[in-house]
């Protein structure tokens, strides 16, 4: 199995053995497709987070619920990503968005990794324009494994080890730019995914483990990762695996699903 994180040296050495995927996305800034056309790693395919890595549903399910296995398989196959392909994904945000594709592929048994440092770290060839079109292939649908995905009820269980990967200000409820109610799911501990990075690349393994340990987490066993909409939490899960803590579960709806249910309580502060 491909490790969850690889560096640019690894990608240079294996460039012709993998499909490189550009998963840039922005809530308020330039669009991912526009940035891709402006500049991307040569031969990379663009993967649209909103339409290919998420479903569109009821706000009570969150902003980026997981797509059906069939929809995900159709999207991957249309991009020329098949059952036997290895994928390395990148973005320009420390891996916060590309992690979604990597986690989804790894969760169903495919070989995929996140490029540490993303586009800024890549010193190989770049290109502009609409990019590389691969021949569509077969990608077999696989059901999302129950041991890798947590339900809203499981995330809200007081006995759950729930990790909130959002920035500290959003966790405390000091601000909330997109969701209906500020705060966090009661009982969640805050381990911001952005604090795993320095200069856009991951901190050393021992530092990453110490960050989780400071929140009382020494193993991913039984842990559930949450964020705003189930995207950045994928980065948390990859980092935990990368740091040797094991594999946790994703709460896909995350705080966007929780806060859209007014009957559910929220907490503020730290």
GIBEL-V996075 format. One line per field, one symbol per residue. ss: DSSP state (2 for helix, 1 for strand, 0 for the rest). phi: phi as a letter, one per 30 degrees, with the letter a starting at -180 (. if undefined). psi: psi as a letter, one per 40 degrees, with the letter a starting at -180 (. if undefined). A space follows every 10 residues. Layout:
ss = ???
phi = ???
psi = ???
//
This chain:
ss = 0000110222 2220222111 1100000000 0222222201 1000110022 2200000022 2000000022 2222222200 0000011111 0000000222 2222222000 0111100222 2000011000 0000000000 0000000010 0222200000 1111000222 2200000000 0001100011 0022221100 1100222222 2222000000 0011110000 0222222222 2200000011 0002222220 0000011000
phi = .dddbbcddd dddbedcbcc bcbdabdbce deddddddaa deidcccddd cccaccbded cjdbdddded dddddddddi ccdcdcbccb bbbijdcded dddedddcjc dabcddjidd ddccdcbcjd jdcddebdbd dbdddddcbc dddddddedd cccccdeddd edjdaadbcd bdjbdejdcc bdddddcbij cdddeddddd ddddciccad didbcbadbi cddddedddd dedicjcccc cedhdddddd cddcdbcbic
psi = hhidhiiddd dddedeeihh hhfiihdeai idddddddhi hheiihhhdd deeiihahde eidgiiiidd ddddddddee hadeihhhii affeeddddd dddddddeei hiihhheadd eheaiiiiae ahhihiihhh hhihhdeehi iddddehdei ghhheiiddd ddedigddid hiaihheiih ghddeeihfe iiiidddddd ddddeeheie heihhibdfe cddddddddd ddeeeahaih gddaddddee geehiiiia.
//
